Amino acid sequence: MKDIKILGPGCANCKKLEREARKAVDSIGIEANIEKVTDYAEIAAYGLMATPGLVVDNELVSAGKVLPARTIAEILTR
């Protein structure tokens, strides 16, 4: 099971990234735990300088942009 975190304060882009992550998970048919992280201390612990951030299995894989579902799916299947 993949552990996915969406880092950000809850802005429109953060919500969009969460939707894209859910689409990606559904498209490749894997089990994943998707969590929204809004706590600034936890966000800062990942070294994130621009939101939204995408974390997969405790590794920051994207910062400051909304990745499309197909790109997220590629990341998840690596």
VEXDREN-2710 file (C-alpha; in Angstrom, 1 decimal):
% VEXDREN-2710
k/r/px/py/pz
1/MET/0.0/0.0/0.0
2/LYS/1.3/3.4/-1.0
3/ASP/1.3/6.3/1.5
4/ILE/0.5/9.6/-0.2
5/LYS/0.5/13.0/1.5
6/ILE/-0.7/16.3/0.0
7/LEU/1.1/19.1/1.8
8/GLY/-0.5/22.5/1.9
9/PRO/-2.8/24.9/3.8
10/GLY/-6.0/23.7/1.9
11/CYS/-5.8/26.1/-1.0
12/ALA/-7.5/25.4/-4.4
13/ASN/-4.3/23.9/-5.8
14/CYS/-3.9/21.6/-2.8
15/LYS/-7.5/20.4/-3.3
16/LYS/-6.8/19.9/-7.1
17/LEU/-3.6/17.9/-6.4
18/GLU/-5.6/15.7/-4.0
19/ARG/-8.2/15.0/-6.7
20/GLU/-5.5/14.2/-9.3
21/ALA/-3.8/11.9/-6.8
22/ARG/-7.1/10.1/-6.2
23/LYS/-7.6/9.8/-10.0
24/ALA/-4.1/8.4/-10.4
25/VAL/-4.7/5.7/-7.7
26/ASP/-8.0/4.7/-9.2
27/SER/-6.5/4.6/-12.8
28/ILE/-3.8/2.1/-11.8
29/GLY/-5.9/0.2/-9.3
30/ILE/-3.6/0.3/-6.3
31/GLU/-4.3/0.6/-2.6
32/ALA/-3.2/3.9/-1.2
33/ASN/-3.7/5.9/2.0
34/ILE/-4.1/9.6/0.9
35/GLU/-3.7/12.1/3.7
36/LYS/-3.9/15.9/3.6
37/VAL/-1.3/17.6/5.8
38/THR/-2.0/21.2/6.8
39/ASP/0.2/21.5/9.8
40/TYR/3.0/24.0/8.9
41/ALA/5.6/22.3/11.2
42/GLU/5.0/19.0/9.4
43/ILE/5.1/20.6/6.0
44/ALA/8.4/22.4/6.9
45/ALA/9.9/19.1/8.0
46/TYR/9.8/18.0/4.3
47/GLY/11.7/21.1/3.3
48/LEU/8.8/22.3/1.2
49/MET/9.2/25.9/0.1
50/ALA/6.1/26.2/-2.2
51/THR/2.8/24.4/-1.9
52/PRO/1.2/22.2/-2.8
53/GLY/3.6/19.3/-2.2
54/LEU/3.2/15.7/-3.0
55/VAL/4.9/13.1/-0.8
56/VAL/4.9/9.4/-1.7
57/ASP/6.2/6.9/0.8
58/ASN/7.8/9.7/2.9
59/GLU/9.7/11.2/-0.1
60/LEU/8.8/14.6/-1.4
61/VAL/8.3/14.1/-5.2
62/SER/6.7/17.4/-6.2
63/ALA/6.6/20.9/-4.9
64/GLY/4.8/24.1/-6.0
65/LYS/2.7/22.6/-8.8
66/VAL/-0.3/20.4/-9.5
67/LEU/0.8/17.3/-11.3
68/PRO/-1.7/15.7/-13.7
69/ALA/-3.1/12.2/-12.7
70/ARG/-1.0/10.5/-15.4
71/THR/2.2/11.9/-14.1
72/ILE/1.3/10.9/-10.5
73/ALA/0.4/7.4/-11.8
74/GLU/3.9/7.1/-13.3
75/ILE/5.5/8.1/-10.0
76/LEU/3.4/5.6/-8.1
77/THR/4.4/2.7/-10.4
78/ARG/8.1/3.3/-10.3
END
